[in-house]
């Protein structure tokens, strides 16, 4: 393997090729693992107060700044499942409060009694609150 091909004379090193390829793959995995961050989850309620929602939004911004993806989950209890539009309204309000700094990676989806959405850092496209069936929090009262 050539180490410095532009020098006079060129510098070369004898290397076990399989070991070299293994080390390269290991380095690639380490860089991918460190840059990706992971997934953080924040829980919301369909009856969440305005101030509590703003606290969750601030926490979401912190996670996104640190390179994490954020899963926003609205947890329904008891008879709240009769009105899923309230949960969708909470997610719409959250997305609008997050502003231009986020992009929706996965649309809203029910997983049992939970309604979840995954957001990431913006990659140039503004995230619009396009979750069907929800209004603002003020309309719920």
N, C-alpha and C positions, 0 to 999 in steps of 0.2 A: 504494500500500500504506500502510495506517495504521501509524504507529510508536507513537504514544501517544494512543489514542482517548479516554481519560478526562480529558485536559487541556482547558483552555478557552483558545483554540480548539484542536480536535484537530490533531495533527501528522501530516502525510502525506508520502510520498516517492514519486517516480516511479521505477519499477524495471522492467527487462526481465524479464518473467515466466519465460521459459525459462531464463534465467541463474539466477534465484532458485531455481527447482525443482532445477536441476542442483546448486547449492551445498548445498541441503537434503539431497539424496540422498548427496552426498559426505560431509557431516557424519554422516549415519546410518551409512554404511559404516565410517567411522573409529571411531565409538563401538562398533559391533558387533565390529570387529576387535580393539580393545584389551581389551574385557571378556571375550571368549571364551577367550583364552589359547592354546589349541592342544592338541596331543596329545603326551605323553611316553610312551616305552616302556621298560619294565624287563624284563630277561630273567631267567628262573628255570630251574632244572633239576629233573627229577623226583627227583634224589638230593641236593637242596640240604640243607645242614646247618641246624640250628635257628638258630644265630647269624647266618648269612648271610641267612636269611629275615627275621630281625628287622631287619637293616640295610636290606634292600629295602623293608620296611614303613615304616621311618622315612623313607626317601627318598620313598616314595609320599605320605606325609603332607605332606612339604615341597612336593611338586609340587601336591597338591590345595589346600594353603593359598595357593599362588601363583596359583590359578585355572586350572590345567591339568587336562585329563582324562588319565588314566593307563591305558595298555594294558599289562597284565601278560601276558607270553608265556612259556610253558613250552616250551623247545626240547628235542626228543628227538633222541638220537644213536644210531645203530646199532640194537642189539636192544632199546633202551628202548621202541621203538614197539610191542613185543609186549605191554606193560603200560601202556596209557593211563590206567588207574585211578590209577597213581602220580602222574601229572601232575594229574589232577583232585583228588587228595588234597592236593597242594601248593597248588592254587588255593583249595580249601576252607579250609586252614590260614591262608593269606594273608588271605582275607576275614574270618575270625574274629579274626585279630590286628588288622586294620584297625578293627574295632569299628563303632560307630554312626555314625561320621563319613563313611561312604561309601554310595553307592548304585550298584547294578550297572546300567550303561547298556546293555551288550550281553552276553548270556549267553556261556558258554564255547563256542568254535567251533574246529574244526580247520582250519588253513590249511597244507596240506602236512604237514610234520613238526612244526608248531608248534600249540600249543593256546593260544588267546588269549581274554582277557576285558577289557572296558573298564569302568573305574570312574570315578565323578565325585563331587563333594561331595554330601553328603546334602541332600535337599530335603524332609525330614520323614519319609521312610520308611526304616526300618532295613534294611540289606542283610543277608540271611541267606545262609549258605553252602549253596546249593541245587544245587550242581553234582553231577550224578548219577554214581555209580560210584566216588567217592573216600572214603577214610577219612583218619584223621589221619596225620601223618608217623611217629608212633611205631609204628603198625601195619605200616609198610613194612619195618622192621628185623627 
